[in-house]
Amino acid sequence: MRPDTLCGLLAEEERLLAFAAVVLGAGTPSEVATATGLPPREVVRALQRLEHGALVARADGRLYAVREAFKDSMREYAPGPGSAEPLDADATRATVLRAFVRDGRLVAVPSAHGKRRIVLEHIAACFEPGVKYPERAVDAILRAWHEDYVSLRRYLIDEDLMAREDNMYWRTGGPVDVA
């Protein structure tokens, strides 16, 4: 079942409450009505829809939740681990970047020096070699990466990826794309 179909089955409050009650052990429509406080007519409608959608089933006259539907849906429709374009041509560097960069944002600053260096080199590539940037511009660029832009700026300088003088910054290290 597609994830959007699965979410659609639980989008109505009555169905969500009925499903939750079944997950928590309600095995009959009357038990679901008692657990949810829903009128019996709404419970029956919700359970019929959930059974039709294969989220609820019956065995020996009792209702049970088909919990595997969620895992099965993700296994079938989730993008594969290699489906996103790598952030670096080198597989090792790409693995490190994939662990710390999501949707163009740094989710955490690596504590291991080698991994931090890879991430900082990736961020330093945002700055054009030979161009001097005022501190305000550097902060704006780094803020787009992570909320602690001050630490990023300090790390870039400590790693000799950037230099500063008189509130002006410029790139001094890291790989340069010549293509």
PyRosetta script that sets phi, psi and omega in degrees:
from pyrosetta import init, pose_from_sequence

init()
pose = pose_from_sequence("MRPDTLCGLLAEEERLLAFAAVVLGAGTPSEVATATGLPPREVVRALQRLEHGALVARADGRLYAVREAFKDSMREYAPGPGSAEPLDADATRATVLRAFVRDGRLVAVPSAHGKRRIVLEHIAACFEPGVKYPERAVDAILRAWHEDYVSLRRYLIDEDLMAREDNMYWRTGGPVDVA")
pose.set_psi(1, 137.8)
pose.set_omega(1, -179.7)
pose.set_phi(2, -68.6)
pose.set_psi(2, 145.0)
pose.set_omega(2, 179.9)
pose.set_phi(3, -57.5)
pose.set_psi(3, -36.4)
pose.set_omega(3, 179.7)
pose.set_phi(4, -68.5)
pose.set_psi(4, -33.3)
pose.set_omega(4, 175.6)
pose.set_phi(5, -67.5)
pose.set_psi(5, -42.4)
pose.set_omega(5, 178.4)
pose.set_phi(6, -59.6)
pose.set_psi(6, -46.8)
pose.set_omega(6, 178.4)
pose.set_phi(7, -64.7)
pose.set_psi(7, -37.2)
pose.set_omega(7, 178.5)
pose.set_phi(8, -62.1)
pose.set_psi(8, -36.1)
pose.set_omega(8, 178.5)
pose.set_phi(9, -63.7)
pose.set_psi(9, -31.0)
pose.set_omega(9, -177.6)
pose.set_phi(10, -102.1)
pose.set_psi(10, 7.3)
pose.set_omega(10, -175.6)
pose.set_phi(11, -73.1)
pose.set_psi(11, -29.1)
pose.set_omega(11, 178.2)
pose.set_phi(12, -85.9)
pose.set_psi(12, 135.5)
pose.set_omega(12, -175.0)
pose.set_phi(13, -58.2)
pose.set_psi(13, -38.9)
pose.set_omega(13, -179.1)
pose.set_phi(14, -62.6)
pose.set_psi(14, -43.0)
pose.set_omega(14, 179.9)
pose.set_phi(15, -69.0)
pose.set_psi(15, -39.2)
pose.set_omega(15, 178.5)
pose.set_phi(16, -62.6)
pose.set_psi(16, -45.0)
pose.set_omega(16, 178.9)
pose.set_phi(17, -64.5)
pose.set_psi(17, -42.3)
pose.set_omega(17, -180.0)
pose.set_phi(18, -64.3)
pose.set_psi(18, -43.3)
pose.set_omega(18, 179.2)
pose.set_phi(19, -63.1)
pose.set_psi(19, -44.2)
pose.set_omega(19, 179.4)
pose.set_phi(20, -60.4)
pose.set_psi(20, -41.3)
pose.set_omega(20, 179.9)
pose.set_phi(21, -63.3)
pose.set_psi(21, -41.1)
pose.set_omega(21, 179.1)
pose.set_phi(22, -66.5)
pose.set_psi(22, -41.8)
pose.set_omega(22, 177.5)
pose.set_phi(23, -58.4)
pose.set_psi(23, -39.0)
pose.set_omega(23, -177.7)
pose.set_phi(24, -83.5)
pose.set_psi(24, 3.4)
pose.set_omega(24, 171.5)
pose.set_phi(25, 117.1)
pose.set_psi(25, -5.0)
pose.set_omega(25, 176.6)
pose.set_phi(26, -66.9)
pose.set_psi(26, 124.7)
pose.set_omega(26, -173.6)
pose.set_phi(27, -111.1)
pose.set_psi(27, -5.0)
pose.set_omega(27, 179.0)
pose.set_phi(28, -134.1)
pose.set_psi(28, 160.0)
pose.set_omega(28, 177.1)
pose.set_phi(29, -58.6)
pose.set_psi(29, -35.6)
pose.set_omega(29, 179.7)
pose.set_phi(30, -68.8)
pose.set_psi(30, -36.3)
pose.set_omega(30, 176.3)
pose.set_phi(31, -66.5)
pose.set_psi(31, -37.5)
pose.set_omega(31, 177.2)
pose.set_phi(32, -64.3)
pose.set_psi(32, -43.4)
pose.set_omega(32, 179.7)
pose.set_phi(33, -62.1)
pose.set_psi(33, -42.0)
pose.set_omega(33, 179.2)
pose.set_phi(34, -65.2)
pose.set_psi(34, -43.5)
pose.set_omega(34, -177.3)
pose.set_phi(35, -69.0)
pose.set_psi(35, -33.4)
pose.set_omega(35, -174.5)
pose.set_phi(36, -98.3)
pose.set_psi(36, -23.1)
pose.set_omega(36, -174.9)
pose.set_phi(37, 78.6)
pose.set_psi(37, 8.9)
pose.set_omega(37, 179.1)
pose.set_phi(38, -81.2)
pose.set_psi(38, 149.7)
pose.set_omega(38, 174.7)
pose.set_phi(39, -62.9)
pose.set_psi(39, 145.2)
pose.set_omega(39, -178.2)
pose.set_phi(40, -52.9)
pose.set_psi(40, -39.1)
pose.set_omega(40, -179.6)
pose.set_phi(41, -60.4)
pose.set_psi(41, -43.2)
pose.set_omega(41, 178.9)
pose.set_phi(42, -68.8)
pose.set_psi(42, -35.5)
pose.set_omega(42, 178.1)
pose.set_phi(43, -62.6)
pose.set_psi(43, -47.0)
pose.set_omega(43, -179.3)
pose.set_phi(44, -61.3)
pose.set_psi(44, -45.4)
pose.set_omega(44, 178.6)
pose.set_phi(45, -61.1)
pose.set_psi(45, -45.5)
pose.set_omega(45, -179.1)
pose.set_phi(46, -63.5)
pose.set_psi(46, -44.3)
pose.set_omega(46, -179.4)
pose.set_phi(47, -66.1)
pose.set_psi(47, -38.4)
pose.set_omega(47, 176.7)
pose.set_phi(48, -60.3)
pose.set_psi(48, -44.0)
pose.set_omega(48, 179.9)
pose.set_phi(49, -65.2)
pose.set_psi(49, -41.2)
pose.set_omega(49, 179.4)
pose.set_phi(50, -67.6)
pose.set_psi(50, -37.0)
pose.set_omega(50, 176.4)
pose.set_phi(51, -67.8)
pose.set_psi(51, -43.3)
pose.set_omega(51, 178.1)
pose.set_phi(52, -61.2)
pose.set_psi(52, -35.1)
pose.set_omega(52, 178.9)
pose.set_phi(53, -85.0)
pose.set_psi(53, 1.5)
pose.set_omega(53, 176.1)
pose.set_phi(54, 67.6)
pose.set_psi(54, 28.3)
pose.set_omega(54, 172.9)
pose.set_phi(55, -97.4)
pose.set_psi(55, -19.7)
pose.set_omega(55, 177.1)
pose.set_phi(56, -130.8)
pose.set_psi(56, 140.8)
pose.set_omega(56, 178.0)
pose.set_phi(57, -137.0)
pose.set_psi(57, 172.9)
pose.set_omega(57, 179.0)
pose.set_phi(58, -122.1)
pose.set_psi(58, 140.6)
pose.set_omega(58, 173.3)
pose.set_phi(59, -144.7)
pose.set_psi(59, 128.2)
pose.set_omega(59, -178.8)
pose.set_phi(60, 54.4)
pose.set_psi(60, 39.2)
pose.set_omega(60, 177.3)
pose.set_phi(61, 75.1)
pose.set_psi(61, 5.8)
pose.set_omega(61, -179.5)
pose.set_phi(62, -115.0)
pose.set_psi(62, 147.4)
pose.set_omega(62, 176.2)
pose.set_phi(63, -82.8)
pose.set_psi(63, 145.6)
pose.set_omega(63, 171.2)
pose.set_phi(64, -145.8)
pose.set_psi(64, 152.1)
pose.set_omega(64, -179.2)
pose.set_phi(65, -85.3)
pose.set_psi(65, 137.6)
pose.set_omega(65, 177.2)
pose.set_phi(66, -92.3)
pose.set_psi(66, 82.7)
pose.set_omega(66, -174.4)
pose.set_phi(67, -69.0)
pose.set_psi(67, -26.8)
pose.set_omega(67, -178.9)
pose.set_phi(68, -63.4)
pose.set_psi(68, -18.4)
pose.set_omega(68, -177.7)
pose.set_phi(69, -56.2)
pose.set_psi(69, -34.8)
pose.set_omega(69, -178.0)
pose.set_phi(70, -70.4)
pose.set_psi(70, -48.1)
pose.set_omega(70, 178.0)
pose.set_phi(71, -64.1)
pose.set_psi(71, -44.2)
pose.set_omega(71, -179.6)
pose.set_phi(72, -59.3)
pose.set_psi(72, -41.2)
pose.set_omega(72, 179.7)
pose.set_phi(73, -63.3)
pose.set_psi(73, -45.1)
pose.set_omega(73, -180.0)
pose.set_phi(74, -66.9)
pose.set_psi(74, -39.4)
pose.set_omega(74, 178.9)
pose.set_phi(75, -63.9)
pose.set_psi(75, -38.1)
pose.set_omega(75, -176.5)
pose.set_phi(76, -78.6)
pose.set_psi(76, -37.1)
pose.set_omega(76, -171.0)
pose.set_phi(77, -113.0)
pose.set_psi(77, -6.9)
pose.set_omega(77, 179.5)
pose.set_phi(78, -69.5)
pose.set_psi(78, 142.2)
pose.set_omega(78, 176.2)
pose.set_phi(79, -63.3)
pose.set_psi(79, 144.6)
pose.set_omega(79, 179.6)
pose.set_phi(80, -66.9)
pose.set_psi(80, 161.2)
pose.set_omega(80, -177.3)
pose.set_phi(81, -62.9)
pose.set_psi(81, -27.7)
pose.set_omega(81, -178.9)
pose.set_phi(82, -101.8)
pose.set_psi(82, 13.4)
pose.set_omega(82, -174.3)
pose.set_phi(83, -76.3)
pose.set_psi(83, -28.1)
pose.set_omega(83, 177.9)
pose.set_phi(84, -78.9)
pose.set_psi(84, 148.4)
pose.set_omega(84, 179.3)
pose.set_phi(85, -67.1)
pose.set_psi(85, 132.5)
pose.set_omega(85, -178.6)
pose.set_phi(86, -64.0)
pose.set_psi(86, 148.5)
pose.set_omega(86, -179.5)
pose.set_phi(87, -81.5)
pose.set_psi(87, -10.0)
pose.set_omega(87, 179.1)
pose.set_phi(88, -150.6)
pose.set_psi(88, 148.8)
pose.set_omega(88, 179.8)
pose.set_phi(89, -69.3)
pose.set_psi(89, -30.1)
pose.set_omega(89, 178.2)
pose.set_phi(90, -77.8)
pose.set_psi(90, 126.1)
pose.set_omega(90, -175.3)
pose.set_phi(91, -61.9)
pose.set_psi(91, -38.9)
pose.set_omega(91, -179.2)
pose.set_phi(92, -66.1)
pose.set_psi(92, -46.3)
pose.set_omega(92, 178.8)
pose.set_phi(93, -64.3)
pose.set_psi(93, -40.0)
pose.set_omega(93, 179.9)
pose.set_phi(94, -62.2)
pose.set_psi(94, -38.3)
pose.set_omega(94, 178.5)
pose.set_phi(95, -63.7)
pose.set_psi(95, -43.7)
pose.set_omega(95, 178.6)
pose.set_phi(96, -63.6)
pose.set_psi(96, -46.0)
pose.set_omega(96, -178.7)
pose.set_phi(97, -64.0)
pose.set_psi(97, -39.5)
pose.set_omega(97, 179.4)
pose.set_phi(98, -62.2)
pose.set_psi(98, -32.0)
pose.set_omega(98, 179.8)
pose.set_phi(99, -74.0)
pose.set_psi(99, -27.7)
pose.set_omega(99, -173.0)
pose.set_phi(100, -115.3)
pose.set_psi(100, -11.5)
pose.set_omega(100, -178.4)
pose.set_phi(101, -120.8)
pose.set_psi(101, 122.9)
pose.set_omega(101, 177.6)
pose.set_phi(102, -131.1)
pose.set_psi(102, 129.5)
pose.set_omega(102, 178.6)
pose.set_phi(103, 51.7)
pose.set_psi(103, 40.2)
pose.set_omega(103, 176.6)
pose.set_phi(104, 76.0)
pose.set_psi(104, 11.3)
pose.set_omega(104, 179.4)
pose.set_phi(105, -123.7)
pose.set_psi(105, 145.9)
pose.set_omega(105, 176.3)
pose.set_phi(106, -81.4)
pose.set_psi(106, 116.5)
pose.set_omega(106, -177.3)
pose.set_phi(107, -83.4)
pose.set_psi(107, -24.6)
pose.set_omega(107, 177.1)
pose.set_phi(108, -161.5)
pose.set_psi(108, 148.0)
pose.set_omega(108, 175.3)
pose.set_phi(109, -87.1)
pose.set_psi(109, 121.0)
pose.set_omega(109, -179.1)
pose.set_phi(110, -60.9)
pose.set_psi(110, 141.3)
pose.set_omega(110, 177.9)
pose.set_phi(111, -85.9)
pose.set_psi(111, -27.6)
pose.set_omega(111, 178.1)
pose.set_phi(112, -72.6)
pose.set_psi(112, 130.4)
pose.set_omega(112, -175.0)
pose.set_phi(113, -56.6)
pose.set_psi(113, -46.4)
pose.set_omega(113, -177.2)
pose.set_phi(114, -61.1)
pose.set_psi(114, -43.2)
pose.set_omega(114, 179.4)
pose.set_phi(115, -69.4)
pose.set_psi(115, -40.0)
pose.set_omega(115, 178.2)
pose.set_phi(116, -61.9)
pose.set_psi(116, -39.2)
pose.set_omega(116, 179.6)
pose.set_phi(117, -62.5)
pose.set_psi(117, -43.1)
pose.set_omega(117, 178.9)
pose.set_phi(118, -60.6)
pose.set_psi(118, -45.6)
pose.set_omega(118, -180.0)
pose.set_phi(119, -64.3)
pose.set_psi(119, -43.4)
pose.set_omega(119, -179.1)
pose.set_phi(120, -66.0)
pose.set_psi(120, -38.0)
pose.set_omega(120, 176.5)
pose.set_phi(121, -63.1)
pose.set_psi(121, -38.1)
pose.set_omega(121, 178.0)
pose.set_phi(122, -63.7)
pose.set_psi(122, -43.2)
pose.set_omega(122, 179.5)
pose.set_phi(123, -69.4)
pose.set_psi(123, -39.0)
pose.set_omega(123, -179.4)
pose.set_phi(124, -60.7)
pose.set_psi(124, -25.5)
pose.set_omega(124, 179.5)
pose.set_phi(125, -64.1)
pose.set_psi(125, -12.5)
pose.set_omega(125, 176.4)
pose.set_phi(126, -72.4)
pose.set_psi(126, -17.9)
pose.set_omega(126, -177.3)
pose.set_phi(127, -101.3)
pose.set_psi(127, 130.9)
pose.set_omega(127, -178.4)
pose.set_phi(128, -75.6)
pose.set_psi(128, 127.6)
pose.set_omega(128, 176.4)
pose.set_phi(129, -60.6)
pose.set_psi(129, 139.4)
pose.set_omega(129, 178.0)
pose.set_phi(130, 86.0)
pose.set_psi(130, -3.1)
pose.set_omega(130, 179.9)
pose.set_phi(131, -105.4)
pose.set_psi(131, 133.8)
pose.set_omega(131, 176.5)
pose.set_phi(132, -95.4)
pose.set_psi(132, 135.1)
pose.set_omega(132, -177.0)
pose.set_phi(133, -118.0)
pose.set_psi(133, 135.6)
pose.set_omega(133, 172.1)
pose.set_phi(134, -70.2)
pose.set_psi(134, 155.6)
pose.set_omega(134, -176.7)
pose.set_phi(135, -54.4)
pose.set_psi(135, -37.2)
pose.set_omega(135, -179.6)
pose.set_phi(136, -60.9)
pose.set_psi(136, -41.6)
pose.set_omega(136, 179.5)
pose.set_phi(137, -68.9)
pose.set_psi(137, -40.2)
pose.set_omega(137, 177.7)
pose.set_phi(138, -61.4)
pose.set_psi(138, -45.3)
pose.set_omega(138, 179.9)
pose.set_phi(139, -61.7)
pose.set_psi(139, -40.6)
pose.set_omega(139, 179.8)
pose.set_phi(140, -63.5)
pose.set_psi(140, -42.4)
pose.set_omega(140, 179.4)
pose.set_phi(141, -66.1)
pose.set_psi(141, -45.2)
pose.set_omega(141, -178.3)
pose.set_phi(142, -70.4)
pose.set_psi(142, -31.9)
pose.set_omega(142, 177.7)
pose.set_phi(143, -63.8)
pose.set_psi(143, -31.1)
pose.set_omega(143, 176.8)
pose.set_phi(144, -66.5)
pose.set_psi(144, -24.0)
pose.set_omega(144, 179.5)
pose.set_phi(145, -86.6)
pose.set_psi(145, -41.7)
pose.set_omega(145, -171.5)
pose.set_phi(146, -161.0)
pose.set_psi(146, 148.1)
pose.set_omega(146, -178.7)
pose.set_phi(147, -66.9)
pose.set_psi(147, -26.8)
pose.set_omega(147, 178.3)
pose.set_phi(148, -93.0)
pose.set_psi(148, 65.0)
pose.set_omega(148, -176.6)
pose.set_phi(149, -67.4)
pose.set_psi(149, -25.8)
pose.set_omega(149, -179.9)
pose.set_phi(150, -66.2)
pose.set_psi(150, -43.8)
pose.set_omega(150, 178.0)
pose.set_phi(151, -65.2)
pose.set_psi(151, -40.4)
pose.set_omega(151, 177.8)
pose.set_phi(152, -59.3)
pose.set_psi(152, -44.2)
pose.set_omega(152, -180.0)
pose.set_phi(153, -60.3)
pose.set_psi(153, -44.4)
pose.set_omega(153, 179.7)
pose.set_phi(154, -64.0)
pose.set_psi(154, -44.1)
pose.set_omega(154, 177.8)
pose.set_phi(155, -59.6)
pose.set_psi(155, -42.3)
pose.set_omega(155, -179.8)
pose.set_phi(156, -61.8)
pose.set_psi(156, -38.9)
pose.set_omega(156, 179.2)
pose.set_phi(157, -73.0)
pose.set_psi(157, -43.8)
pose.set_omega(157, 179.9)
pose.set_phi(158, -61.9)
pose.set_psi(158, -33.0)
pose.set_omega(158, -179.7)
pose.set_phi(159, -88.0)
pose.set_psi(159, 8.0)
pose.set_omega(159, -179.8)
pose.set_phi(160, 58.1)
pose.set_psi(160, 33.1)
pose.set_omega(160, 174.0)
pose.set_phi(161, -93.3)
pose.set_psi(161, -21.6)
pose.set_omega(161, 174.9)
pose.set_phi(162, -140.5)
pose.set_psi(162, 157.3)
pose.set_omega(162, 175.9)
pose.set_phi(163, -128.6)
pose.set_psi(163, 162.7)
pose.set_omega(163, 179.6)
pose.set_phi(164, -144.2)
pose.set_psi(164, 151.7)
pose.set_omega(164, 174.4)
pose.set_phi(165, -164.5)
pose.set_psi(165, 131.2)
pose.set_omega(165, 179.3)
pose.set_phi(166, 52.4)
pose.set_psi(166, 47.2)
pose.set_omega(166, 179.4)
pose.set_phi(167, 59.5)
pose.set_psi(167, 22.7)
pose.set_omega(167, 174.3)
pose.set_phi(168, -117.0)
pose.set_psi(168, 139.6)
pose.set_omega(168, -177.4)
pose.set_phi(169, -123.4)
pose.set_psi(169, 148.2)
pose.set_omega(169, 175.0)
pose.set_phi(170, -148.8)
pose.set_psi(170, 154.2)
pose.set_omega(170, -178.3)
pose.set_phi(171, -78.0)
pose.set_psi(171, 134.2)
pose.set_omega(171, -178.8)
pose.set_phi(172, -125.2)
pose.set_psi(172, -2.8)
pose.set_omega(172, -177.3)
pose.set_phi(173, -157.5)
pose.set_psi(173, -177.1)
pose.set_omega(173, -178.3)
pose.set_phi(174, 91.0)
pose.set_psi(174, 163.5)
pose.set_omega(174, -179.2)
pose.set_phi(175, -67.6)
pose.set_psi(175, 149.7)
pose.set_omega(175, 179.7)
pose.set_phi(176, -120.5)
pose.set_psi(176, 129.2)
pose.set_omega(176, 177.8)
pose.set_phi(177, -81.7)
pose.set_psi(177, 117.1)
pose.set_omega(177, -177.4)
pose.set_phi(178, -98.6)
pose.set_psi(178, -0.1)
pose.set_omega(178, -179.0)
pose.set_phi(179, -77.0)
pose.dump_pdb("model.pdb")
